[in-house]
Amino acid sequence: MAAKNDGGSAFPQNPEWCSGKGGMTLRDYFAAKAMQGWLASFPEEAEFKDGMEPRIAAFAYRVADAMIEARDKPQRRG
């Protein structure tokens, strides 16, 4: 199975200044933004059932994957 395209580092770091794994991937960043926007669209009084978290996270990553796929395709103009 091929590795999923994670879009690379969302916030590239200079290895001379920083150590570690490179931080958040673009896929993680897109998923976080998708989840944040989607959850913000619900009224404040909305309640989610226990156990919904994995489904919400999976949805956010599906949106992120679609964003990366669209980003990698040439865009038509006009």
Secondary structure as UniProt FT lines:
FT   TURN            15..17
FT   HELIX           26..40
FT   TURN            44..45
FT   TURN            50..51
FT   HELIX           53..72
//
